């Protein structure tokens, strides 16, 4: 058994358990899928998800295989209990995400120990412009990442 894989599984399960107990959890951001809004080394505070109050533009945390992923909610189908999400820095939408796979919602964002304010209007606008920004942010993120090295 891969000890690194099992450690990640244990950490993920502890994270999910804490959220189910109603606790907020701060976690680091990895990768560029939410570029330029969330950058590597940022942190996000994740809270328990309430499907009644979720809105397009929110950033939800969900299980994707054996990983936890945070992407922007584009559409919620409350009757059939699924979500459509996409990383801001990605070209394509995620596969359909069922409510059972959603573990939390991002409620605060930190960069260099400072709170980054989230504006509801920007979150809602991102839902509509994501088909256009995906290409731009995807390639810009790769250039930005090379410049950081």
C-alpha positions in Angstrom: 0.0 0.0 0.0 1.3 3.5 -0.9 1.8 5.3 2.4 1.4 8.7 0.8 -1.9 7.7 -0.8 -3.2 6.3 2.5 -2.1 9.5 4.3 -4.0 11.6 1.8 -7.1 9.3 2.3 -6.9 9.7 6.0 -6.5 13.5 5.8 -9.4 13.7 3.4 -11.6 11.6 5.7 -10.7 13.8 8.7 -11.5 16.9 6.7 -14.9 15.5 5.7 -15.7 14.3 9.3 -14.9 17.8 10.6 -17.2 19.4 8.1 -20.0 17.0 8.9 -19.6 18.0 12.6 -20.3 21.6 11.5 -16.7 22.8 11.8 -15.0 25.0 9.3 -11.7 23.8 8.0 -8.8 25.8 6.5 -6.9 24.0 3.7 -4.2 25.1 1.3 -4.8 25.6 -2.4 -2.9 23.3 -4.8 -2.8 23.6 -8.6 -4.1 26.2 -11.1 -7.6 25.0 -11.7 -9.1 28.1 -10.1 -6.5 30.6 -11.5 -6.5 33.6 -11.2 -8.8 33.8 -8.2 -7.1 31.1 -6.1 -3.4 30.6 -6.4 -1.0 27.9 -5.1 -0.1 28.7 -1.4 -3.5 30.5 -0.9 -5.7 29.0 1.8 -9.5 28.6 1.8 -11.9 28.1 4.7 -14.4 25.4 3.9 -17.7 25.1 5.7 -20.5 22.6 5.7 -22.6 22.7 2.6 -26.3 23.7 2.7 -27.9 22.8 -0.6 -30.8 25.1 0.1 -28.6 28.2 0.0 -26.1 27.2 -2.7 -26.0 29.6 -5.6 -24.3 29.6 -9.0 -21.0 31.3 -8.4 -20.2 29.6 -5.1 -17.1 27.5 -4.9 -17.9 24.0 -3.8 -15.6 21.2 -2.6 -16.5 17.8 -3.9 -15.0 14.3 -4.2 -13.6 13.4 -7.6 -12.2 9.9 -7.5 -9.9 9.9 -4.5 -9.3 13.6 -4.6 -11.1 16.6 -3.1 -11.6 19.4 -5.7 -12.8 23.0 -5.2 -14.5 24.5 -8.4 -17.1 27.1 -9.2 -20.7 26.1 -9.2 -22.3 26.9 -12.6 -25.7 25.2 -12.2 -27.6 23.3 -9.6 -30.5 21.0 -10.3 -32.3 20.7 -7.0 -34.9 18.1 -8.3 -32.4 15.7 -9.7 -29.8 16.5 -7.1 -26.7 17.3 -9.1 -24.4 20.2 -9.8 -22.4 21.3 -12.8 -19.0 22.9 -11.9 -15.9 24.2 -13.6 -12.5 25.4 -12.5 -12.1 29.1 -13.4 -8.7 28.2 -14.9 -9.9 25.2 -16.9 -11.3 25.0 -20.4 -13.9 22.3 -19.8 -16.6 21.7 -17.2 -16.4 18.9 -14.7 -18.5 15.8 -15.1 -21.9 15.9 -13.4 -21.4 16.1 -9.6 -24.1 14.4 -7.5 -25.0 16.0 -4.1 -23.6 13.0 -2.3 -20.1 13.9 -3.6 -20.3 17.5 -2.3 -18.6 17.9 1.0 -18.4 21.6 1.6 -18.4 25.2 0.3 -15.6 27.7 0.3 -16.6 30.5 2.8 -13.4 32.5 3.0 -10.2 33.0 1.0 -6.8 33.9 2.4 -3.6 35.1 0.6 -0.4 35.8 2.6 -2.5 35.6 5.8 -4.9 38.3 4.7 -8.6 37.8 3.9 -9.4 38.2 0.2 -12.9 39.7 -0.1 -15.3 37.8 -2.3 -17.9 39.9 -4.2 -21.2 38.2 -5.0 -21.5 40.1 -8.3 -18.1 38.8 -9.5 -19.0 35.3 -8.6 -22.3 35.5 -10.5 -20.6 37.1 -13.6 -18.0 34.3 -13.6 -20.8 31.8 -14.2 -21.7 33.5 -17.4 -18.3 34.4 -18.8 -16.6 31.1 -18.0 -16.9 29.7 -21.5 -14.7 32.6 -22.7 -12.4 33.0 -19.7 -11.5 29.3 -19.5 -9.2 29.4 -22.5 -7.7 32.7 -21.4 -7.1 31.7 -17.8 -5.9 28.2 -18.7 -3.0 29.5 -20.9 -2.3 32.5 -18.7 -2.0 30.2 -15.7 0.7 28.1 -17.5 2.7 31.2 -18.4 2.3 32.6 -14.8 3.4 29.2 -13.4 6.6 29.1 -15.6 7.4 32.7 -14.5 7.2 31.6 -10.8 9.8 28.9 -11.3 
